[in-house]
Amino acid sequence: MGARAGSTDARADLEGRVAVVTGSTRGLGLAMARLLGRHGATVVIASRSEAHVRAARDLLQAEGLAVHGRRCDTGSLADVEALRDEALGYGTVDIWVNNAGTAGIYGPTASTPPDDFERVVRTNILGTFHGARTALPVFLAQGHGDLVNLYGQGDRGPVAQQNAYASSKRWVRQFTETLQLETKGTGVRVHGLNPGLVMTDLLGHVSSQRGYEQRLGALQVVVGLWGQTPDDAARPLLRLVTTEAAEFRDLRGPTLVARGLRNLLAGRLRRAHRMPLEVTVVDGSTRG
């Protein structure tokens, strides 16, 4: 079996390990599944769409990776437990990445549609809890395992007009740090991963309350300066699951300067090269 807990080699072989990545049929999740598979892990991917699961599984299998898939709504504990059982069919569960996430409608909390707030809570909070609640008993019974929870904007402080998403990520941080205390000395490791700005559908397709959509134009400039591809954003995951690192945070001071200069020189701020941005406008007061 390949490198396991305690290894400090970021190129360590994951042969013999089974990994589950939720929300992994596109974007960052797909990139993380590919990364783990290329380093020898058997990977189980998942999303709410059966068709998307099949397409992503076929794509990764065509690349020669040991990848399986199952439809899973992480807001449903029964779905998450079925995903665990699928993974156990390939041996054990060694890595579990709670990646599934969704953004809320941009705009003030006072007019946020209740059903949209509940949607964010169901995926970002309940989904993370369900994944941890399902994976941790397996990890604790076998004496090892790596749980990775995805942070995001707001995990360290408030973000105006994005209260649902930002507050959910703040919750994920508190939840993760608590799990780190609860699993200390068990052989189980719990990590937090904040990938920074990743050029995916989550950033490129956004919803806004009417009257606030014009404020989103700056997003293209911000992503042009500090955005990165899903493959680049996925790379730190390998270090987390092969070391004792408690977390990885992408957008730190030196990174901001270096990536900003690199992307500026690469021309990503030019209008023709900016990430496409599609904004759907909704009337907050008419939903819920």
N, C-alpha and C positions, 0 to 999 in steps of 0.2 A: 504494500500500500504506500502511496506517496506521502509527502510531507504533511504533518498534522500540527496540532497545537504546539506553539513554541518555536516553530520555524521562523527564521528571519530572512529567508531568501524569497524575494518577491517573484522569482521565476520558479518557485517550487512546483513540483509536479503534483497535480490533484488526482492522479490516477487512483481509482477505487473509492472515491468520495462521490456522494450523491448530493446534488444541490437543487433546491427549489427556488425559483424566482417568480414572484407574482407580477402581474402587469407587464408581461415580457414578450409580447408579440410584435412590438415596434419600439422605436425610440431607444431611450436609455435602457429599459428592461431587456430588450432584444440584444443590445450591445453587451450587457452584463452576462446574459446567458451564453452568448458566443464566446466571450472571454473565458468563462469558467470551462466551457466545453473544449476550447482549444488547449487548455492546460490539463486536460485529461478527465475532468469530472463528467459524470453522467448527470444531465440536467433535465429537470422537469419544468416546462414553461406553462404559463397559464394566463388566461384573460377571460372576460365575460362573453366573448364571441367564439363559438365553436369553429366558425370558418376562419377566423384570424389565427386561432391556435393551430389548425391544420396547415395553413399557409406558412406560418413561421416555423413549425416543426419540419415541414418538407424542405424549406429553405436551408435550415441548419443541418439537417441530415444530408442534404446534397453537398454540403461542405465537408462531409466526413465526420461530423460530430455525433456523439451519443446523446441524442435529444429526444425526449418524449413530451407529450403535452396533454393537458386536460382543461376543459372549460371550468372556470371558477369565478364566482362573484365573491370577493373577499368580505363583503358585507354579510354574507351568510356563513355562520359557523359550520353548518353541515357541509357546505361546498369546500371549505378550507380543510375540514377533516378528511373529506374524500380525496383532496389533493395530497394530503399527507400519506394516505393509504396507497395512493398511486406510486408515490416516491418509495415507500417501504417495499413495494414490489420489486424494486431494483437493488435491494440490499439493506440500506439503512437511510437515514437522513443526517447528513453531516453539515450542510450549509442551508440556511433559510434566509432569503432576502425579501423583506417586506417592501417591495417597490411600488406596488399599485397605488396610484394617487390621482387626484383630480383637483382642478382649480375651481374656485367659485366665480360668480358674476362680479365684475369690477364695479364698485360703487359703495355708497354709505350703508352702514349696517341698518339704519332706521328704515330703509326701503328695500332691503335685501329680501327676495322672495323666500319664505320659510322652507319651501320644498327644495330650493337650491342649497340652503344652509344644511339641511338634513342630508342631502346627497353628499356633500363634502365630508360631513361627520361620519356617514356610513362607510365611505371608502377610506379616508385618511386616518380616522381614529378607530372605528370598529374593525376595519380591515387589518390595521396594525396589531390591535389587541388579539383578534382571532388568530393571526399568524403566530404571534408569540405564544399564546395560550395553547396552540396546537403543537408547535415545534418544541417548546421547552421541556415538556414531560419526556419526550423522546430523548432529547439531549441529556437531561439529568439522569435518566435510567442507564444510558450508555457511558456517561462520564465525560462526554466531549460533545462539541458542536459549536457552530458559529451562527449567531443570529445577527442580521444586519437590518437596521431600520433606517429609512430614508428621511433625512431632514429637508428643509427647504426655507425659502424666504419667510422670515418671521420667527424662526426657531429661537432667536435671541432677543426679540423685541417686537413691539407693535408695528404694523404696516397699515397705514390709512387706506381705505377703500378696498382692502383685501382681508377683512377681518375673519371670514370663515376659513380661508386657506392658511393665513398666517397663524391664527390661533391654533389650528389643528397641528401645525408643525411645531409650535411651542409645546403643545401637549406631547407630541412624539418625543421631543427631547427629554422632557421630565419623565415620561414613561420609560425611556431607554436608560436614563441614568439611575432610575429606581431599580430596574432589572439588573443593572450592573452590580448594585449593592446586594441584591437578593441572590445572585448566582456566584458571588465571590467565593473562591476556594472550591468550587464544584468541578472545575475542568471545563465548564461552559463559558463561552465568551460572548458578550453582547457589544455590538458596535453601532455607532451612528455615522451616517455618511451624508454629507451635504455636498452634492455634486456641482453646485453653482449654477450658472446659466447654461442650459443645454438647448441646442437648436433642435427642438422637437415640436410635435403638434401641440403640446401643452402650452408652449410659448407662441406658436404661430397661429393658433386658432383660439381666440379669446371671446368672452361674452362681456358686455358692458351694460349697465343701466343707462337708459336714455339721458343724454345731457352730460355724460362723463366719458363718452367714447373718444372725444378729441384729445383727452389727456394720454391716451395710449400710443400716440404717434411717436413719443420719445422712446418707446420700447425697442423699436428697430435700431435706434442709435446705441442704446445700452447693450443690446445683444451684439451689435456690430463691434463694439469695443471689447466686451468681456465674454461673449458666447464661445462655446466650443462644441465640437461634434459629439454625438453619443459615444463613439468609440473612445475618444479622449477622456470623456467624463467617466467612463466605466473603469478605466485602468486602476484607480486607487482601490477598487474593491478587492483586487488580488492581494494587495498588501494587508488589507484588513483581515482577510480570512487566513493569512499565513503568519500573522504576528499578533502580539498582545495589544496592539493599538486600540484605544477606546473609541476613537473617532477620526474621521478625515473631514476637513473643511476646505473647500476649494478656493473661495474668494478671500484670500488673505492679502495683506499689503503688498508684498513682493510680487504675488501673482497678478494683482490688479495692474501694477505698473508694467510688468513684462508682457502680459497678454494684450494689454491695451496698445502698447507700442507695436507688437507683432501684428495685431489685426488692423491697426491703422496703416502700417506699411503694406499689408496684403490687400488693402482697398476695400475692406468690408463695410466701411462707412459710406462708400459711394452708393448713391441711390440705386444704381443698376445691380449692385451686388448685395443689397440688404436682404435679410431673411424676409420672405413673404409674410404679411400680417393680414389675417382675415378676422374682422371684428363683427360679431353678431350683437345687435342692439335689442334689448328687451325693456319692457316697461315693468319695473319692479312692483309697482302698486297693483298690477293686474294679475300677478301670479301668487300662488301660495294657497 
